[in-house]
Amino acid sequence: MELITLGSIMSMKKGKKPKVMSRVNKSGYVPYVDIKAFEDRIIDNYADPEDCLLCEDGDILIVCDGSRSGLVGKAIAGAVGSTLAVISAKGCSNDYLYYFLQSLYTMLNTKKKGTGTPHLNPEILKNAKLVVPPLPEQKRIVSRIEELFSQLDASVAELQAAKKRLKVYRQAVLKEAFEGKLTDAVSKGIFPIRDFIETPRYGTSKKCSYNNSEYSTPVYRIPNVDYTLGRIRHNDIKYTVFSKSELEGIRLKEGDILIIRSNGSVSLVGRAAIIYNCDTKGTFAGYLMRLRIKNTEVLEPKYLLWYLQSLDARMYIENKAKSTSGVHNINSTEIAELQIPLYTHKEQLDIIKSIETRLSVCDSIELTVDTALQQAEALRQSILKQAFEGKL
């Protein structure tokens, strides 16, 4: 059976923004079908259907504008959103077309057009080639795809469950470590970290860029805080030029800890990285906060870094991180009041060693799981490729 171009059988109609919309469902209004509506079946808005492009349950929708251009979904009945289009193809069942378009997603999403808001390139879509077998054969192919996807989904669910168990294990290790149960350490008590640190310092608000001159200073930002490894990531660095006086209060030295103090996601607030000698040429941006320990023989920096990942610390930080216009913030006074169990310096080093020994195994397992999840996604695309090459 010969290959034909999708453009020769395709119909594609772009949605548009309704003249009148409402957050509540008024009489005669229909759901406004945006990405959230077709992906999660959550309706945020309703539209007066006059002068709208309407869709029916099960119609194929494709995202035409934005970072997710090329994403395909099945509609619920309503008015098609302005960033979406209804797409159909003569001789193709909805399910057959749906999976074929899914097989094109990577190409469509990576070869968008436009320098501002990216847009779907319709020429790539039109020039895509496929076989259009009789409907019974299409049904067989779809059935085989869904059978294989079902098996793959079961494997992915197991891998994701394993990741959740690893997360629970991490917290169990940290809990026992800071209770002294991994090392038989005896706590001196619970103290606010303000007893051991200088006044926390916010970073610079100066505008930064990727322009690096001999007079520039690296400015670490939220993307540079690799909190999974607890250190600074040196790719995607921005720079700016400071006077000597401007740098005076925001220099970094080995053992400092940089904390994310402000973010749209509360789960990122309080995430931290330690400063090593190789990081001390840089400074830090305003969304970060510097913690500097007065005496590292009393409180070991890495001990504090690990404690910031513990469940007790996370609960405190997330409860304190107030939301303003959708952004969560924790201030210097609140972070300084964080309570930490204190042990002797030797015991702190033993606790750090016990944590890192156990979690290095956990990290290795998690890397294996993440690799398997990536392979699962690649296998999903391979299944689709084989399906539309007539190999299923």
C-alpha positions as CSV (number, residue, x, y, z in Angstrom):
1,M,0.0,0.0,0.0
2,E,1.5,3.3,-1.0
3,L,2.5,6.2,1.2
4,I,0.5,9.4,0.8
5,T,1.1,12.9,2.2
6,L,-1.1,13.9,5.1
7,G,-1.7,17.3,3.5
8,S,-3.6,15.6,0.6
9,I,-6.3,14.2,3.0
10,M,-6.1,16.6,5.9
11,S,-8.6,19.2,7.2
12,M,-7.3,21.6,9.8
13,K,-9.4,24.4,11.4
14,K,-7.9,26.8,13.9
15,G,-9.8,27.8,17.0
16,K,-10.3,31.4,18.1
17,K,-10.9,33.3,21.3
18,P,-14.6,33.8,22.0
19,K,-16.1,37.2,22.1
20,V,-17.6,36.4,25.5
21,M,-16.3,34.1,28.2
22,S,-17.2,33.3,31.8
23,R,-15.6,31.5,34.7
24,V,-19.1,30.1,35.5
25,N,-21.2,27.9,33.3
26,K,-24.1,30.2,32.1
27,S,-27.2,29.0,30.2
28,G,-26.3,28.3,26.6
29,Y,-22.5,28.5,27.1
30,V,-20.2,25.6,26.3
31,P,-16.8,24.6,27.8
32,Y,-13.8,26.5,26.4
33,V,-11.5,23.7,25.3
34,D,-7.9,24.7,26.0
35,I,-4.9,22.4,26.6
36,K,-5.9,21.9,30.3
37,A,-9.4,20.9,29.2
38,F,-8.4,18.3,26.7
39,E,-5.4,17.0,28.6
40,D,-6.8,16.9,32.2
41,R,-10.5,17.3,31.6
42,I,-10.5,20.4,33.7
43,I,-12.7,23.3,32.5
44,D,-11.7,26.8,33.7
45,N,-13.8,28.8,31.3
46,Y,-17.1,28.7,29.4
47,A,-17.8,30.5,26.1
48,D,-20.8,31.9,24.3
49,P,-20.7,29.6,21.2
50,E,-21.6,32.4,18.8
51,D,-18.8,32.9,16.3
52,C,-16.7,30.0,17.8
53,L,-15.2,26.9,16.3
54,L,-17.0,24.0,18.0
55,C,-15.7,20.5,18.6
56,E,-17.3,17.2,19.6
57,D,-16.2,14.6,22.1
58,G,-13.3,12.6,20.6
59,D,-12.4,15.2,17.9
60,I,-8.6,15.4,17.4
61,L,-7.0,18.6,18.7
62,I,-3.4,19.8,18.1
63,V,-1.6,22.6,19.8
64,C,-0.6,25.2,17.3
65,D,1.1,27.9,19.5
66,G,3.5,28.0,22.3
67,S,6.1,25.7,23.8
68,R,3.9,22.6,23.5
69,S,3.2,23.0,19.8
70,G,2.5,19.7,18.2
71,L,0.9,18.1,21.3
72,V,-2.2,16.1,20.3
73,G,-5.2,15.3,22.4
74,K,-8.9,14.3,22.2
75,A,-11.5,17.0,22.6
76,I,-14.4,17.3,24.9
77,A,-17.5,19.0,23.4
78,G,-17.1,22.7,23.4
79,A,-15.4,25.8,21.8
80,V,-11.9,25.2,20.4
81,G,-9.3,27.3,22.2
82,S,-7.4,29.9,20.3
83,T,-4.0,28.1,20.4
84,L,-5.6,24.8,19.2
85,A,-6.9,23.4,15.9
86,V,-9.3,20.6,15.1
87,I,-7.7,18.2,12.7
88,S,-9.1,15.3,10.7
89,A,-8.0,13.2,7.7
90,K,-10.2,11.6,5.0
91,G,-10.2,7.9,5.3
92,C,-8.6,7.8,8.7
93,S,-10.4,6.9,11.9
94,N,-9.9,9.3,14.8
95,D,-7.8,6.8,16.8
96,Y,-5.6,6.0,13.8
97,L,-5.0,9.7,13.1
98,Y,-4.4,10.4,16.8
99,Y,-1.6,7.9,17.1
100,F,-0.1,8.9,13.8
101,L,0.1,12.5,15.0
102,Q,1.6,11.4,18.3
103,S,4.4,9.7,16.3
104,L,5.2,13.2,14.8
105,Y,5.3,15.1,18.1
106,T,9.1,15.3,18.5
107,M,9.6,16.5,15.0
108,L,6.7,19.0,15.2
109,N,7.8,20.3,18.6
110,T,11.5,20.8,17.8
111,K,11.0,22.3,14.3
112,K,8.6,25.1,15.2
113,K,8.6,28.4,13.4
114,G,8.7,32.0,14.8
115,T,11.2,33.8,16.9
116,G,8.8,35.1,19.6
117,T,6.0,32.7,20.5
118,P,6.8,29.5,18.7
119,H,4.2,28.1,16.3
120,L,3.5,24.8,14.7
121,N,5.0,24.5,11.2
122,P,2.0,23.4,9.1
123,E,4.3,22.4,6.2
124,I,6.0,19.7,8.2
125,L,2.5,18.4,9.1
126,K,1.3,18.5,5.5
127,N,4.4,16.8,4.2
128,A,4.3,13.9,6.6
129,K,3.7,10.6,4.9
130,L,1.5,7.7,6.0
131,V,-0.3,4.6,4.8
132,V,-4.1,4.7,5.0
133,P,-5.2,1.1,5.1
134,P,-8.9,0.0,5.2
135,L,-10.7,0.8,8.4
136,P,-10.6,-2.8,9.8
137,E,-6.8,-2.8,9.4
138,Q,-6.6,0.6,11.1
139,K,-8.6,-0.8,14.0
140,R,-6.3,-3.7,14.3
141,I,-3.2,-1.4,14.3
142,V,-4.8,0.8,16.9
143,S,-5.7,-2.2,19.0
144,R,-2.1,-3.5,18.9
145,I,-0.7,0.0,19.8
146,E,-2.9,0.2,22.8
147,E,-2.1,-3.3,23.9
148,L,1.7,-2.5,23.8
149,F,1.1,0.9,25.4
150,S,-0.9,-0.8,28.2
151,Q,2.1,-3.1,28.9
152,L,4.5,-0.2,28.8
153,D,2.3,1.9,31.1
154,A,2.3,-0.9,33.7
155,S,6.1,-1.0,33.6
156,V,6.3,2.8,33.9
157,A,3.9,2.7,36.9
158,E,6.2,0.3,38.6
159,L,9.2,2.5,37.9
160,Q,7.4,5.5,39.3
161,A,6.3,3.6,42.3
162,A,10.0,2.7,42.8
163,K,10.9,6.4,42.7
164,K,8.4,7.1,45.4
165,R,9.8,4.4,47.6
166,L,13.3,5.8,47.1
167,K,12.0,9.2,48.2
168,V,10.5,7.7,51.3
169,Y,13.8,5.8,52.0
170,R,15.7,9.1,51.7
171,Q,13.6,10.8,54.3
172,A,13.8,7.7,56.6
173,V,17.6,7.9,56.3
174,L,17.7,11.6,57.1
175,K,15.3,11.2,60.0
176,E,17.3,8.5,61.6
177,A,20.6,10.3,60.9
178,F,19.5,13.5,62.7
179,E,18.0,11.6,65.5
180,G,21.5,10.0,66.0
181,K,20.2,6.5,65.3
182,L,22.7,5.7,62.5
183,T,25.7,6.6,64.6
184,D,24.6,6.4,68.3
185,A,25.3,10.1,68.6
186,V,23.8,12.0,71.5
187,S,22.2,15.4,70.7
188,K,23.2,18.5,72.7
189,G,19.7,19.8,72.1
190,I,17.6,21.6,69.4
191,F,18.7,25.1,68.5
192,P,17.7,27.8,66.0
193,I,20.4,28.1,63.3
194,R,20.6,31.9,64.0
195,D,22.8,30.8,67.0
196,F,25.4,29.5,64.5
197,I,25.2,31.8,61.4
198,E,25.8,35.4,60.5
199,T,22.7,37.4,59.5
200,P,21.5,35.8,56.2
201,R,22.2,37.9,53.2
202,Y,20.1,38.4,50.0
203,G,21.8,38.6,46.7
204,T,22.1,41.3,44.1
205,S,19.2,42.8,42.1
206,K,21.5,44.1,39.4
207,K,20.6,43.1,35.8
208,C,22.7,40.3,34.5
209,S,23.5,38.9,31.0
210,Y,25.4,36.3,29.2
211,N,28.0,38.8,28.2
212,N,31.3,37.9,30.0
213,S,34.1,40.4,30.0
214,E,37.3,40.5,32.0
215,Y,35.6,42.8,34.5
216,S,32.5,40.7,34.9
217,T,31.6,38.6,37.9
218,P,29.5,35.4,37.6
219,V,26.1,35.7,39.3
220,Y,24.6,32.4,40.4
221,R,20.9,32.2,39.9
222,I,18.2,29.6,40.7
223,P,19.1,27.4,37.7
224,N,22.6,27.2,39.1
225,V,21.5,25.7,42.4
226,D,21.8,22.0,41.8
227,Y,20.0,21.0,45.0
228,T,20.0,17.3,44.1
229,L,23.8,17.2,44.3
230,G,24.0,20.1,46.8
231,R,26.4,22.2,44.7
232,I,26.6,25.0,42.1
233,R,26.1,24.1,38.5
234,H,28.4,26.1,36.2
235,N,26.5,26.0,33.0
236,D,24.0,28.8,32.1
237,I,25.9,31.4,34.1
238,K,25.1,35.1,33.8
239,Y,27.4,37.9,34.5
240,T,27.5,41.6,35.5
241,V,30.0,44.2,36.5
242,F,30.2,45.3,40.2
243,S,32.1,48.0,41.9
244,K,34.3,46.9,44.9
245,S,31.7,48.4,47.4
246,E,28.8,46.6,45.7
247,L,30.6,43.2,46.0
248,E,31.6,43.8,49.6
249,G,28.5,42.3,51.2
250,I,27.8,39.6,48.7
251,R,31.1,37.8,48.2
252,L,31.1,34.0,48.6
253,K,33.6,31.8,50.5
254,E,34.0,28.1,50.8
255,G,31.4,26.6,53.1
256,D,28.7,29.2,52.4
257,I,25.3,27.8,51.6
258,L,23.0,29.4,49.0
259,I,19.3,28.9,49.5
260,I,16.4,29.5,47.1
261,R,14.3,32.0,49.0
262,S,11.7,32.9,46.4
263,N,10.0,30.8,43.7
264,G,6.6,30.0,42.1
265,S,6.9,26.4,43.4
266,V,6.9,26.1,47.1
267,S,8.8,22.8,46.8
268,L,11.8,24.7,45.5
269,V,11.9,27.3,48.3
270,G,14.7,26.4,50.8
271,R,16.5,24.1,48.3
272,A,20.2,24.7,48.7
273,A,23.8,24.2,47.5
274,I,27.1,24.5,49.2
275,I,29.9,26.7,48.0
276,Y,33.2,25.0,47.1
277,N,36.5,26.8,46.4
278,C,35.8,26.7,42.7
279,D,32.6,28.7,43.2
280,T,34.1,31.6,45.2
281,K,34.7,33.8,42.2
282,G,31.0,34.3,41.7
283,T,28.3,36.0,43.7
284,F,24.5,35.4,43.8
285,A,21.2,36.9,42.6
286,G,18.3,38.3,44.7
287,Y,16.1,35.2,44.7
288,L,18.8,33.5,46.6
289,M,20.0,33.9,50.3
290,R,23.4,33.3,51.7
291,L,23.9,31.4,54.9
292,R,27.4,31.8,56.4
293,I,28.3,29.7,59.5
294,K,30.3,31.6,62.2
295,N,32.3,28.6,63.4
296,T,32.5,25.5,61.3
297,E,33.9,23.6,64.3
298,V,30.5,24.1,65.9
299,L,28.2,23.6,62.9
300,E,29.6,21.8,59.8
301,P,28.2,23.3,56.6
302,K,27.5,20.0,54.9
303,Y,25.6,18.9,58.1
304,L,23.4,22.0,57.7
305,L,23.0,21.3,54.0
306,W,21.8,17.8,54.6
307,Y,19.5,18.9,57.4
308,L,17.8,21.4,54.9
309,Q,16.6,18.3,52.9
310,S,15.1,16.6,55.9
311,L,11.3,16.3,56.4
312,D,11.3,18.5,59.5
313,A,13.2,21.3,57.7
314,R,11.1,21.0,54.6
315,M,7.8,21.1,56.6
316,Y,9.0,24.2,58.4
317,I,10.1,26.0,55.2
318,E,7.0,25.2,53.2
319,N,4.7,26.3,56.1
320,K,6.6,29.6,56.4
321,A,6.9,30.2,52.6
322,K,4.1,32.8,52.1
323,S,2.6,33.2,48.7
324,T,2.4,36.7,47.2
325,S,0.9,36.9,43.7
326,G,1.7,33.2,43.1
327,V,5.3,33.4,44.3
328,H,6.4,31.7,47.6
329,N,8.9,33.5,49.7
330,I,10.8,32.9,53.0
331,N,12.6,35.7,54.6
332,S,15.9,35.8,56.5
333,T,14.3,36.0,59.9
334,E,12.2,32.9,59.2
335,I,15.1,30.8,57.9
336,A,17.2,31.9,60.9
337,E,14.6,30.5,63.2
338,L,14.8,27.0,61.7
339,Q,15.5,24.5,64.5
340,I,18.4,22.0,64.1
341,P,19.6,19.2,66.3
342,L,23.2,19.8,67.4
343,Y,25.9,17.2,67.9
344,T,29.6,17.4,68.5
345,H,31.6,18.2,65.4
346,K,33.0,14.7,65.2
347,E,29.5,13.3,65.4
348,Q,28.3,15.6,62.7
349,L,31.0,14.3,60.4
350,D,30.0,10.7,61.3
351,I,26.3,11.6,60.5
352,I,27.3,13.1,57.2
353,K,29.3,10.0,56.3
354,S,26.4,7.7,57.3
355,I,23.9,9.7,55.2
356,E,26.2,9.8,52.1
357,T,27.0,6.1,52.3
358,R,23.4,5.1,52.3
359,L,22.1,7.6,49.8
360,S,24.9,6.9,47.3
361,V,23.3,3.5,46.8
362,C,19.9,5.2,46.6
363,D,21.3,7.6,44.0
364,S,22.6,4.7,41.9
365,I,19.2,3.0,41.9
366,E,17.4,6.2,41.1
367,L,19.7,6.8,38.1
368,T,18.9,3.3,36.9
369,V,15.1,4.0,37.3
370,D,15.4,7.4,35.5
371,T,17.3,5.7,32.6
372,A,14.6,3.1,32.4
373,L,11.9,5.8,32.3
374,Q,13.7,7.6,29.5
375,Q,14.0,4.3,27.6
376,A,10.3,3.7,28.1
377,E,9.4,7.0,26.4
378,A,11.8,6.1,23.6
379,L,10.1,2.7,23.3
380,R,6.7,4.4,23.1
381,Q,7.9,6.4,20.0
382,S,9.4,3.2,18.6
383,I,6.1,1.4,18.8
384,L,4.4,4.3,17.0
385,K,7.1,4.3,14.3
386,Q,6.8,0.6,13.7
387,A,3.0,0.8,13.6
388,F,3.0,3.3,10.8
389,E,5.7,1.5,8.9
390,G,3.4,-1.6,8.8
391,K,5.6,-3.6,11.2
392,L,3.1,-4.3,14.0
